[in-house]
């Protein structure tokens, strides 16, 4: 039976085989771990589709191939004719895994590193011998490295570890310009890790491609604040996480987009592709080690409660390195939430190929003019700025302003009590 490169996501056309867990001639069981594939963001374990003997390996570890490529052949005893043909080619691929393994620590099988992990270790100048692995047989996964960096970000012994130089060599090309710089008196050189490199590339491209314009509105969050005050404690006891403003803002965004659909779109060439379904991307900070924006699919069909749970799930998996490739795909609009850091306003950069992104900044108590029985009075209200950056190729200022005005109206007037159990 042919073993094919699986589809990593709905728009992914290729994948990198990172490591084989079996060699030619090994017996494999249906569902047993056979190999791993991945990208710079995601690692995925792939089990054997059938029981049998691994008759051939056609693609060596570290090679990127198209989805559907035959990676290996398993003799399951049902296709006798296929085995001799593939077995003749088996000796050549068999020799491939050995050199790859020799570039990693040989003293412990658990220190075999996938390219994704190897790159992350090298970019941060870490010694893998010091990183506890939680993978199969103690292998180090990307989430293990991220956890190690979070818990021990400045371990002095790591920068001088003898294992770092040989691990760095496979990834020298991407960081060659930075490698020439050295820390010295009065300065420290910090090479970009892969997430930072990808963020930099995307941000520069976005600012180059899209003429950015930013608009903001001040919003009175009193109605949402009352609901959070009344139901926050019971919510946290039941759900296990705090009830923030974000799910209410996200639900209001979906409501406003239903009236201003051109906000929920992509630019493709000279066309604006407008989507009925809102796939909402939520920017998540990785403890100051980078930024990712996983996607809540069909958020427009969710309640505020369902969005809150989806946000908590994505944020937790993002910070533990457990997001999948599909979690990053298909977004049609993005929300960036900087409010917890106390920012007054932010002008975010559009997540290509989208045409808009909203920043929700700090909500603080301020003097606010309210009208009661026709009389203007001064009150203290929780107020915050919502700022939208939009692509002026696709949207004009009046359209964006009308969307923001409607978003403000929804947040300030909707019966949010009814949105929570």
ROFIKE-690620 format. One line per 3 residues: number of its first residue (from 1); their letters; for each residue y, x, z of C-alpha. Coordinates in steps of 0.02 Angstrom, whole numbers, plus 50000, padded with zeros to 5 digits. Layout:
NUM) A) Y/X/Z ~ ... $
END
This chain:
1) XXX) 50000/50000/50000 ~ 50172/50065/49955 ~ 50297/50085/50098 $
4) XXX) 50473/50050/50035 ~ 50647/50096/50095 ~ 50700/49935/50182 $
7) XXX) 50865/49844/50162 ~ 50982/49905/50300 ~ 51106/49765/50270 $
10) XXX) 51158/49635/50145 ~ 51277/49753/50053 ~ 51187/49918/50083 $
13) XXX) 51108/49995/49928 ~ 51035/50154/50003 ~ 50975/50232/50164 $
16) XXX) 50933/50402/50238 ~ 50758/50437/50301 ~ 50793/50532/50462 $
19) XXX) 50621/50574/50533 ~ 50435/50545/50505 ~ 50327/50505/50655 $
22) XXX) 50164/50525/50559 ~ 50094/50656/50440 ~ 49985/50636/50287 $
25) XXX) 49807/50601/50343 ~ 49857/50520/50507 ~ 49787/50350/50553 $
28) XXX) 49920/50217/50578 ~ 49910/50044/50654 ~ 50004/49892/50595 $
31) XXX) 50168/49887/50693 ~ 50156/50069/50750 ~ 50315/50173/50730 $
34) XXX) 50305/50262/50562 ~ 50478/50332/50525 ~ 50664/50311/50561 $
37) XXX) 50808/50278/50445 ~ 50993/50277/50477 ~ 51174/50307/50436 $
40) XXX) 51315/50389/50533 ~ 51330/50228/50634 ~ 51155/50159/50647 $
43) XXX) 50978/50216/50680 ~ 50828/50103/50650 ~ 50644/50125/50689 $
46) XXX) 50527/50062/50553 ~ 50346/50015/50594 ~ 50195/50030/50481 $
49) XXX) 50172/49869/50380 ~ 49981/49883/50383 ~ 49842/49979/50468 $
52) XXX) 49761/50123/50376 ~ 49780/50307/50334 ~ 49945/50384/50279 $
55) XXX) 49892/50445/50107 ~ 50058/50514/50041 ~ 50237/50549/50092 $
58) XXX) 50352/50541/49941 ~ 50521/50566/50024 ~ 50556/50702/50150 $
61) XXX) 50662/50683/50306 ~ 50848/50699/50277 ~ 50846/50628/50101 $
64) XXX) 50950/50477/50051 ~ 50869/50357/49928 ~ 50898/50184/49856 $
67) XXX) 50833/50027/49941 ~ 50660/49988/49871 ~ 50612/50170/49841 $
70) XXX) 50429/50208/49881 ~ 50435/50320/50034 ~ 50250/50335/50067 $
73) XXX) 50079/50262/50030 ~ 49960/50193/50161 ~ 49776/50178/50112 $
76) XXX) 49728/50014/50194 ~ 49554/50013/50118 ~ 49599/49874/49997 $
79) XXX) 49664/49981/49853 ~ 49536/50117/49820 ~ 49607/50160/49650 $
82) XXX) 49778/50202/49720 ~ 49719/50328/49847 ~ 49660/50469/49731 $
85) XXX) 49817/50460/49626 ~ 49934/50474/49774 ~ 49828/50597/49870 $
88) XXX) 49849/50728/49734 ~ 50034/50729/49767 ~ 50013/50731/49954 $
91) XXX) 50003/50920/49981 ~ 50181/50952/49918 ~ 50268/50829/50033 $
94) XXX) 50160/50877/50182 ~ 50245/51045/50194 ~ 50418/50968/50204 $
97) XXX) 50425/50908/50385 ~ 50380/51080/50456 ~ 50538/51173/50401 $
100) XXX) 50647/51027/50457 ~ 50570/51030/50629 ~ 50594/51217/50644 $
103) XXX) 50783/51195/50644 ~ 50770/51096/50806 ~ 50711/51150/50978 $
106) XXX) 50525/51184/50965 ~ 50492/51193/51151 ~ 50487/51004/51175 $
109) XXX) 50439/50869/51050 ~ 50563/50752/51134 ~ 50705/50864/51070 $
112) XXX) 50671/50825/50888 ~ 50840/50761/50830 ~ 50878/50641/50689 $
115) XXX) 51022/50693/50575 ~ 51134/50564/50657 ~ 51102/50632/50831 $
118) XXX) 51105/50813/50772 ~ 51276/50787/50695 ~ 51345/50703/50851 $
121) XXX) 51276/50842/50962 ~ 51348/50978/50850 ~ 51518/50897/50832 $
124) XXX) 51536/50886/51020 ~ 51460/51058/51053 ~ 51323/50992/51167 $
127) XXX) 51155/51067/51216 ~ 51021/50935/51184 ~ 50911/51012/51319 $
130) XXX) 51032/50938/51445 ~ 51032/50761/51374 ~ 50904/50638/51445 $
133) XXX) 50815/50544/51305 ~ 50767/50362/51318 ~ 50680/50347/51150 $
136) XXX) 50495/50350/51115 ~ 50413/50501/51199 ~ 50581/50547/51273 $
139) XXX) 50671/50571/51107 ~ 50859/50579/51112 ~ 50946/50432/51030 $
142) XXX) 51128/50413/50980 ~ 51158/50301/51131 ~ 51091/50439/51245 $
145) XXX) 51218/50562/51177 ~ 51361/50438/51195 ~ 51308/50399/51374 $
148) XXX) 51296/50584/51414 ~ 51470/50615/51344 ~ 51539/50470/51444 $
151) XXX) 51460/50523/51608 ~ 51488/50710/51589 ~ 51628/50734/51461 $
154) XXX) 51680/50907/51512 ~ 51526/50998/51573 ~ 51577/51182/51568 $
157) XXX) 51405/51247/51523 ~ 51395/51149/51363 ~ 51526/51242/51264 $
160) XXX) 51439/51407/51288 ~ 51261/51346/51267 ~ 51162/51462/51152 $
163) XXX) 51081/51314/51061 ~ 51246/51249/50993 ~ 51277/51375/50851 $
166) XXX) 51113/51346/50757 ~ 51132/51158/50772 ~ 51308/51167/50704 $
169) XXX) 51259/51252/50542 ~ 51184/51099/50453 ~ 51348/51004/50472 $
172) XXX) 51468/51148/50440 ~ 51534/51081/50272 ~ 51614/50920/50341 $
175) XXX) 51706/51014/50478 ~ 51741/51177/50386 ~ 51932/51161/50393 $
178) XXX) 51927/51132/50581 ~ 51799/51269/50614 ~ 51926/51400/50563 $
181) XXX) 52036/51348/50709 ~ 52001/51417/50881 ~ 52059/51368/51053 $
184) XXX) 52174/51494/51134 ~ 52311/51514/51261 ~ 52406/51351/51274 $
187) XXX) 52300/51250/51154 ~ 52130/51171/51136 ~ 52051/51133/50968 $
190) XXX) 51949/50972/50967 ~ 51852/50944/50805 ~ 51844/50764/50745 $
193) XXX) 51678/50682/50781 ~ 51601/50578/50642 ~ 51674/50413/50702 $
196) XXX) 51847/50491/50708 ~ 51824/50564/50534 ~ 51774/50395/50464 $
199) XXX) 51917/50308/50554 ~ 52041/50434/50486 ~ 51978/50416/50309 $
202) XXX) 51982/50226/50318 ~ 52155/50217/50396 ~ 52232/50334/50268 $
205) XXX) 52151/50238/50126 ~ 52210/50072/50196 ~ 52391/50129/50213 $
208) XXX) 52382/50199/50037 ~ 52304/50045/49957 ~ 52392/49903/50050 $
211) XXX) 52581/49881/50068 ~ 52583/49838/50254 ~ 52706/49714/50328 $
214) XXX) 52706/49664/50512 ~ 52766/49503/50593 ~ 52753/49443/50772 $
217) XXX) 52775/49289/50879 ~ 52798/49268/51066 ~ 52671/49148/51138 $
220) XXX) 52666/49052/51302 ~ 52487/49065/51366 ~ 52511/48943/51512 $
223) XXX) 52376/48820/51457 ~ 52245/48957/51434 ~ 52300/49042/51595 $
226) XXX) 52273/48882/51696 ~ 52097/48863/51627 ~ 52056/49045/51667 $
229) XXX) 52123/49023/51844 ~ 52026/48861/51874 ~ 51861/48910/51795 $
232) XXX) 51862/49100/51793 ~ 51761/49129/51951 ~ 51626/49003/51905 $
235) XXX) 51620/49073/51730 ~ 51592/49251/51790 ~ 51458/49196/51912 $
238) XXX) 51367/49103/51774 ~ 51394/49218/51625 ~ 51404/49388/51709 $
241) XXX) 51570/49442/51630 ~ 51753/49395/51648 ~ 51836/49257/51549 $
244) XXX) 51976/49342/51453 ~ 52111/49276/51336 ~ 52022/49346/51183 $
247) XXX) 51896/49206/51147 ~ 52036/49076/51157 ~ 52144/49177/51038 $
250) XXX) 51995/49199/50921 ~ 51959/49013/50920 ~ 52143/48976/50886 $
253) XXX) 52142/49102/50743 ~ 51996/49011/50663 ~ 52087/48844/50682 $
256) XXX) 52246/48915/50603 ~ 52150/48995/50460 ~ 52078/48825/50415 $
259) XXX) 52257/48775/50371 ~ 52306/48942/50295 ~ 52145/48999/50208 $
262) XXX) 52224/49141/50108 ~ 52232/49241/50269 ~ 52041/49244/50268 $
265) XXX) 52017/49342/50109 ~ 51979/49507/50021 ~ 52073/49590/49880 $
268) XXX) 51958/49638/49737 ~ 52049/49714/49590 ~ 52182/49590/49535 $
271) XXX) 52097/49447/49625 ~ 52109/49368/49796 ~ 51936/49313/49854 $
274) XXX) 51957/49177/49986 ~ 51812/49138/50104 ~ 51773/48970/50184 $
277) XXX) 51678/49050/50329 ~ 51775/49157/50451 ~ 51679/49315/50495 $
280) XXX) 51786/49383/50634 ~ 51790/49570/50666 ~ 51834/49623/50844 $
283) XXX) 51897/49800/50871 ~ 51804/49885/51014 ~ 51859/50048/51097 $
286) XXX) 51714/50167/51135 ~ 51784/50235/51298 ~ 51917/50333/51203 $
289) XXX) 51781/50416/51096 ~ 51816/50313/50940 ~ 51836/50136/50876 $
292) XXX) 51717/50014/50793 ~ 51745/49836/50733 ~ 51583/49735/50739 $
295) XXX) 51579/49561/50664 ~ 51555/49387/50737 ~ 51478/49295/50591 $
298) XXX) 51536/49118/50557 ~ 51655/49119/50706 ~ 51740/48969/50627 $
301) XXX) 51587/48864/50674 ~ 51584/48925/50855 ~ 51662/48856/51013 $
304) XXX) 51771/48964/51124 ~ 51621/48982/51241 ~ 51508/49043/51101 $
307) XXX) 51641/49165/51041 ~ 51660/49232/51219 ~ 51474/49266/51229 $
310) XXX) 51472/49346/51056 ~ 51618/49461/51100 ~ 51533/49516/51262 $
313) XXX) 51370/49549/51170 ~ 51450/49651/51029 ~ 51560/49751/51148 $
316) XXX) 51412/49793/51259 ~ 51302/49846/51114 ~ 51446/49945/51035 $
319) XXX) 51474/50048/51193 ~ 51288/50080/51215 ~ 51263/50131/51033 $
322) XXX) 51150/49982/50995 ~ 51245/49903/50850 ~ 51152/49880/50685 $
325) XXX) 51218/49910/50511 ~ 51235/49722/50484 ~ 51347/49709/50638 $
328) XXX) 51478/49806/50539 ~ 51471/49707/50378 ~ 51550/49554/50302 $
331) XXX) 51709/49536/50406 ~ 51847/49429/50331 ~ 51981/49447/50467 $
334) XXX) 52006/49563/50616 ~ 52077/49548/50792 ~ 52128/49703/50890 $
337) XXX) 52147/49674/51076 ~ 52257/49804/51161 ~ 52321/49690/51298 $
340) XXX) 52214/49765/51435 ~ 52310/49928/51415 ~ 52477/49843/51445 $
343) XXX) 52552/49868/51272 ~ 52705/49766/51224 ~ 52664/49757/51038 $
346) XXX) 52556/49846/50909 ~ 52568/49852/50719 ~ 52384/49873/50672 $
349) XXX) 52317/49944/50509 ~ 52222/49824/50397 ~ 52033/49839/50392 $
352) XXX) 51998/49853/50205 ~ 51969/49752/50098 ~ 52039/49616/50213 $
355) XXX) 52219/49557/50195 ~ 52265/49530/50378 ~ 52237/49593/50554 $
358) XXX) 52304/49523/50718 ~ 52348/49623/50873 ~ 52345/49536/51042 $
361) XXX) 52448/49634/51167 ~ 52484/49620/51352 ~ 52514/49448/51427 $
364) XXX) 52635/49460/51571 ~ 52740/49341/51676 ~ 52917/49327/51609 $
367) XXX) 53068/49212/51622 ~ 53045/49077/51490 ~ 53155/48933/51438 $
370) XXX) 53066/48765/51445 ~ 53133/48593/51403 ~ 53102/48453/51528 $
373) XXX) 53169/48278/51492 ~ 53290/48351/51367 ~ 53356/48482/51487 $
376) XXX) 53330/48670/51467 ~ 53262/48752/51623 ~ 53209/48928/51668 $
379) XXX) 53026/48951/51715 ~ 52905/49094/51743 ~ 52768/49091/51611 $
382) XXX) 52628/49209/51552 ~ 52695/49269/51384 ~ 52626/49391/51257 $
385) XXX) 52658/49450/51080 ~ 52538/49418/50937 ~ 52574/49534/50790 $
388) XXX) 52498/49519/50618 ~ 52495/49656/50488 ~ 52465/49585/50315 $
391) XXX) 52441/49649/50138 ~ 52598/49605/50040 ~ 52500/49612/49877 $
394) XXX) 52406/49456/49932 ~ 52520/49367/50055 ~ 52706/49337/50062 $
397) XXX) 52807/49343/50222 ~ 52834/49155/50227 ~ 52647/49119/50218 $
400) XXX) 52609/49244/50357 ~ 52751/49176/50463 ~ 52690/48997/50442 $
403) XXX) 52514/49052/50494 ~ 52582/49137/50650 ~ 52689/48985/50693 $
406) XXX) 52536/48873/50681 ~ 52433/48995/50783 ~ 52566/48992/50919 $
409) XXX) 52568/48801/50918 ~ 52379/48791/50938 ~ 52376/48913/51084 $
412) XXX) 52520/48826/51173 ~ 52466/48645/51147 ~ 52276/48634/51130 $
415) XXX) 52174/48555/51270 ~ 52082/48715/51321 ~ 52004/48632/51474 $
418) XXX) 51895/48531/51357 ~ 51838/48692/51273 ~ 51747/48754/51430 $
421) X) 51600/48673/51523 $
END
